[in-house]
Amino acid sequence: MIILISKEMNVDNRIFKILFFTLLSSFYYSCRVDNSIEKENTYQVLSLLTNEFTANSKKIIFKIPPPPDGSKSKHKLSIKDSLLLYKQFYEETIKQKVIALKPKMFGIDKKHPFKEVCNINQKFLNSFFNLKDSKKINLNKINLNKKDSLIYYSDSYKKMRTKGFDKIDICLNFSRINFDRDYKEAIVIVGLSYGKLDGFSAIYFLEKKKGNWYIKCEKELSIS
């Protein structure tokens, strides 16, 4: 009788171990899949926004010629002036830009009013504000539409008089990105600078449709 009970206990232990390791493996695999999906969507959003701000760069300084006689009277642009401005715009558009990204997506340190701008679920918004930890960005996973250069914004730039903008065209600073469970919605804060005192930050609400992310709405947070 004792031997029989012992055998049954051994069988039960084996079954328990099999179930335990099966559940553990399933949980581990599920976490890996979730991390993979989050990483894929993270770099889709980062690629979208990086290309968006690069394509719409404001760092274009048009040099309008002064009046021919040197007076302060209003000077109407001639065809020659218009062609000069178009040339400047064209050259700036096609030139290879140097885009600098802050090395880490920063954690959210305070709440920003945003619900009144977009129809966002409050629980989803609150979960965004709970992302406190920073996360490193891998530049190799960001896809650019143009052959621009993508580099990290170096700490040494901060010590320069120009803050490094004699070496770069645009500096981007991304927050952590919050996704909904189905990876159909996302919230992120972006800081963008075209110069030492020329930039802004905004919070963005994005949606994914037919496999592509789109900016649904935004709210400006600061400007310099």
C-alpha positions as CSV (number, residue, x, y, z in Angstrom):
1,M,0.0,0.0,0.0
2,I,2.8,2.4,0.9
3,I,4.7,1.6,-2.3
4,L,1.5,2.2,-4.3
5,I,1.0,5.6,-2.7
6,S,4.7,6.5,-3.3
7,K,4.4,5.6,-7.0
8,E,1.2,7.7,-7.3
9,M,3.0,10.7,-5.6
10,N,5.9,10.3,-8.0
11,V,3.6,10.3,-11.0
12,D,1.8,13.4,-9.6
13,N,5.1,15.2,-9.1
14,R,6.2,14.5,-12.7
15,I,2.8,15.8,-14.0
16,F,3.2,18.8,-11.8
17,K,6.7,19.5,-13.1
18,I,5.6,19.0,-16.7
19,L,2.7,21.4,-16.2
20,F,4.9,23.9,-14.4
21,F,7.6,24.0,-17.1
22,T,5.0,24.1,-19.8
23,L,3.4,27.2,-18.3
24,L,6.7,28.8,-17.6
25,S,7.8,28.2,-21.2
26,S,4.5,29.5,-22.5
27,F,4.9,32.7,-20.4
28,Y,8.5,33.2,-21.5
29,Y,7.5,32.8,-25.1
30,S,4.6,35.1,-24.7
31,C,6.8,37.8,-23.2
32,R,9.3,37.5,-26.0
33,V,6.6,37.8,-28.6
34,D,5.2,40.9,-26.8
35,N,8.6,42.5,-26.6
36,S,9.2,41.8,-30.2
37,I,5.9,43.4,-31.3
38,E,6.5,46.4,-29.1
39,K,10.0,46.9,-30.4
40,E,8.8,46.6,-34.0
41,N,6.1,49.2,-33.5
42,T,8.4,51.5,-31.5
43,Y,10.8,51.8,-34.4
44,Q,8.0,52.2,-36.9
45,V,6.8,55.2,-34.9
46,L,10.3,56.6,-34.5
47,S,11.0,56.2,-38.2
48,L,7.7,57.9,-39.1
49,L,8.3,60.9,-36.9
50,T,12.0,61.3,-37.8
51,N,11.1,61.3,-41.5
52,E,8.2,63.6,-40.9
53,F,10.2,66.3,-39.1
54,T,13.2,66.0,-41.5
55,A,10.9,66.4,-44.6
56,N,9.3,69.5,-43.0
57,S,12.5,71.0,-41.8
58,K,12.2,74.7,-40.9
59,K,15.9,75.3,-41.0
60,I,15.7,77.1,-44.4
61,I,16.9,80.7,-44.3
62,F,15.7,82.6,-47.3
63,K,17.9,85.6,-48.1
64,I,15.7,88.1,-49.7
65,P,17.8,90.8,-51.5
66,P,17.5,94.4,-50.2
67,P,15.9,97.1,-52.3
68,P,18.2,98.2,-55.2
69,D,18.5,101.8,-54.0
70,G,19.2,100.8,-50.4
71,S,16.0,102.5,-49.2
72,K,13.7,101.1,-46.6
73,S,10.7,101.3,-48.9
74,K,8.9,98.1,-49.6
75,H,10.5,96.1,-52.4
76,K,8.4,93.8,-54.6
77,L,10.0,90.6,-55.4
78,S,11.0,90.3,-59.0
79,I,11.1,87.0,-61.1
80,K,14.8,86.9,-60.4
81,D,14.2,87.1,-56.6
82,S,11.6,84.4,-56.8
83,L,14.0,82.1,-58.7
84,L,16.7,82.8,-56.1
85,L,14.3,81.8,-53.3
86,Y,13.2,78.7,-55.2
87,K,16.9,77.8,-55.7
88,Q,17.6,78.1,-52.0
89,F,14.5,76.0,-51.1
90,Y,15.5,73.3,-53.6
91,E,19.1,73.1,-52.5
92,E,18.0,72.9,-48.8
93,T,15.4,70.2,-49.7
94,I,17.7,67.9,-51.6
95,K,20.8,68.3,-49.5
96,Q,21.9,65.5,-47.1
97,K,20.9,66.5,-43.6
98,V,22.6,65.4,-40.4
99,I,19.9,64.4,-37.9
100,A,20.9,63.9,-34.2
101,L,18.8,61.9,-31.8
102,K,19.1,61.9,-28.0
103,P,20.4,58.4,-27.2
104,K,17.5,57.5,-24.9
105,M,13.7,57.8,-25.0
106,F,13.1,59.8,-21.8
107,G,10.6,58.8,-19.1
108,I,7.6,61.0,-18.4
109,D,8.2,63.2,-15.4
110,K,4.9,65.0,-15.3
111,K,1.3,64.9,-16.6
112,H,0.3,67.0,-19.6
113,P,-3.3,68.0,-20.4
114,F,-4.1,66.3,-23.6
115,K,-7.5,64.6,-23.4
116,E,-9.4,67.7,-24.5
117,V,-7.4,67.7,-27.8
118,C,-8.1,64.1,-28.9
119,N,-10.7,61.6,-27.9
120,I,-8.3,59.5,-25.8
121,N,-9.2,56.9,-23.2
122,Q,-8.2,58.3,-19.8
123,K,-6.8,55.0,-18.6
124,F,-4.6,54.8,-21.7
125,L,-3.4,58.3,-21.1
126,N,-2.7,57.6,-17.5
127,S,-0.6,54.6,-18.4
128,F,1.5,56.8,-20.6
129,F,2.2,59.2,-17.7
130,N,3.4,56.1,-15.7
131,L,6.3,55.4,-18.1
132,K,9.1,56.7,-15.8
133,D,12.1,54.8,-17.1
134,S,14.2,55.8,-20.1
135,K,15.0,53.4,-22.9
136,K,18.0,53.3,-25.3
137,I,17.4,54.0,-29.0
138,N,19.1,51.8,-31.6
139,L,19.8,54.1,-34.6
140,N,20.2,51.1,-36.9
141,K,16.6,50.2,-36.6
142,I,15.3,53.6,-37.8
143,N,14.5,53.7,-41.5
144,L,15.0,57.0,-43.3
145,N,13.3,57.9,-46.6
146,K,16.2,60.0,-47.7
147,K,20.0,59.4,-47.5
148,D,20.4,61.6,-44.5
149,S,22.9,61.0,-41.7
150,L,21.6,59.8,-38.4
151,I,23.8,60.2,-35.3
152,Y,23.4,60.4,-31.6
153,Y,23.4,63.9,-30.0
154,S,26.6,64.0,-28.1
155,D,26.9,65.4,-24.6
156,S,29.9,67.4,-25.9
157,Y,27.6,69.4,-28.1
158,K,25.9,70.9,-25.0
159,K,29.2,72.6,-24.0
160,M,29.6,74.3,-27.4
161,R,28.5,77.9,-28.0
162,T,26.3,76.7,-30.8
163,K,25.1,73.6,-28.9
164,G,26.4,71.6,-31.9
165,F,24.1,73.1,-34.5
166,D,27.0,74.0,-36.7
167,K,27.5,70.2,-37.1
168,I,23.9,69.1,-37.3
169,D,20.7,70.2,-38.9
170,I,18.0,68.8,-36.6
171,C,18.0,67.4,-33.1
172,L,15.2,65.1,-32.0
173,N,14.4,64.0,-28.4
174,F,11.7,61.2,-28.0
175,S,9.9,60.2,-24.9
176,R,8.9,56.6,-24.2
177,I,6.0,55.5,-26.4
178,N,2.8,54.1,-24.9
179,F,0.9,51.6,-27.0
180,D,-2.6,50.1,-26.4
181,R,-3.0,46.4,-26.1
182,D,-3.6,45.8,-29.8
183,Y,-0.9,48.2,-31.0
184,K,-3.4,50.4,-32.9
185,E,-2.9,53.6,-30.8
186,A,0.2,55.3,-29.4
187,I,1.2,58.4,-27.5
188,V,4.6,60.0,-27.5
189,I,6.3,63.4,-26.7
190,V,8.8,64.8,-29.2
191,G,11.3,67.6,-28.6
192,L,12.7,69.1,-31.8
193,S,15.4,71.8,-32.3
194,Y,16.6,73.4,-35.5
195,G,19.1,75.6,-33.6
196,K,20.2,76.8,-30.2
197,L,17.1,78.8,-29.6
198,D,14.8,77.4,-32.3
199,G,12.7,74.5,-31.4
200,F,9.5,73.2,-29.7
201,S,8.1,70.1,-28.0
202,A,4.7,68.5,-28.5
203,I,2.7,65.5,-27.5
204,Y,1.4,63.3,-30.3
205,F,-1.4,60.8,-30.6
206,L,-1.0,58.2,-33.4
207,E,-3.2,55.5,-34.9
208,K,-2.2,52.5,-37.0
209,K,-4.3,51.7,-40.1
210,K,-3.6,49.0,-42.7
211,G,-0.2,48.4,-41.2
212,N,1.0,52.0,-41.1
213,W,1.2,54.6,-38.4
214,Y,-0.3,58.1,-38.8
215,I,-0.4,61.2,-36.7
216,K,-4.0,61.7,-35.6
217,C,-3.6,64.9,-33.5
218,E,-1.0,66.8,-31.5
219,K,-0.7,69.5,-28.9
220,E,2.2,71.9,-28.5
221,L,3.8,71.9,-25.1
222,S,6.6,74.4,-25.4
223,I,8.3,76.6,-27.9
224,S,11.7,78.5,-28.0
